Amino acid sequence: MSCYEIEALRLGLMNVLGVGDDSARDHAENELEGHLEGPIEGLANAESLAEVERHLDAALVDLEEEVAAMDDDDPEYDYTRGRLLAVRDAERAVQRLRTQGGSIVDGLGDAHDTLHETFPVED
C-alpha cells in the first residue's frame, strides 16, 4: 500500500521549490514506480505551483471516485479513506503555500514602495 498522491506531491513541490534532497527524491520515485500516469505523473513532474494545484485536484477527484466505488467491508477501504483525508489535508497545505507566497510578494512590493518614499529618486 502506498499513498501515490502524497509521494507525487512531494516530487512536484521539490521541483517547484528547488529542493535538491536526492534521497527523498529517490524514495518517492521508487514508491511511484509503475504508477506514473495521469494526474499522478502530472503531479510528480509539475514545475509550477499552478500545475501542482491542477494535478492535485485531478488526483483528488480520482481518489474520491475510488473510495465511492469501494464496499465498506473491503480490507483496503479504511486505508483508502485515510489516503483521501491525507490528500485533502495536503491540498489545504498547498493552498496555504500559495497564500503565503502571495503575501511575500505583496510584502516585497510594500518594501519597495517604502524604500522609494524614504529615499526619493530624482529624475
N, C-alpha and C positions, 0 to 999 in steps of 0.2 A: 504494500500500500504506500502510495506517495501522494503528496499534495503538489501536483504538477503546476497548478496555478501559482502557488507561492514561490516555487523554485524559478519558474519563468519570470515572475515579477522581480525576484532578486536579480536575475540576469539583466532584465530591461533597465532596472534602476541603476545597476552597476554601469551599464552603458551610458545612461543619461548623466549620471553624476561623476563619471570618470573614475570610479572605484577600481583599483587595479589589484584586488586580492585574488591572486591566481588559485589558491587552494579553495576558496569559496566558489569561484567560477567553475573549477574542475568538478567540485562536488555537485553543484547544480546541474552542470551538463551531463554528468553521469546519471543523476536522478531522472533526467528528461530523455535519456537515450531511448529511441524508438517511439517517442511521444511528441516529437516536434512537428506538429501540423496544426493548421487552423489558427485559432486565437492564441494557443499556447506558443506556437512558433513565432507569431507576430509579437507577442509579449516579450519573449526571450530576446528577440532581435530589435526591439524598439530603440530608437535613437533620440526620441524627444518625449517630454512629459505628456504631450497630447497623444502620441502614439501609445504610450503606456496606458493612459486612461481609456482610449478606444478599445484596445485589445483586452484589457482587464474587464471592461464592461461586457464584451462578447464572451469571454471565458466564463464570466459570472452567469450569463444567460444560459450557456451550455450546461453549467453545473446545476443551476436551478431546475432545468429540464430533466437532468439525470436524477436528481432527488425526487422530483414529482413522479417519475416513471417507476420508482422502486417500491417494493412492498415493505411494509413496516417490519416484517419478520425476516427480511433479508439480512444476513450476517454483516453485510457491508453498509447497511442503512445508517446506523449511528455515526460511523466514521465519515461517511459521505456528507451527512448533515453537518458534522463538525468542520469538514473542509469548507462547506458553504459559509458557515459562520466566520471562519478564519479569512476567507476571501472577501467577504463583506467588510470585515474589520480592516483588511488591507486596503480596500477601496477607499475607506474613510481616511486612512493614513495618507494615501496618495493625494486625496483632496486637500488635506491639511498641508501637505508639502507644497502644492500649487498656491494655496493661500499665503503661506509663509514666504514663498519665493516672491510672490507679487508684492507683499509687504516690504521685502528687502529692496526691490526695485523702486517702489514708491519712496522709501526712506532715502535711497541714494539720490533721487530727484530732489527731495527736500533739502538734503545736504548741499547739493549743487547750487540750488537757489539761494540758500542761506550764505554760502560762500561768496556768491556774486553780490548779494545785498550788503555783506560786510565789507567786501573789497571790490567796489565797482570798477569795472573796466571802462576806461575812457577811449573812445574811438577817435 
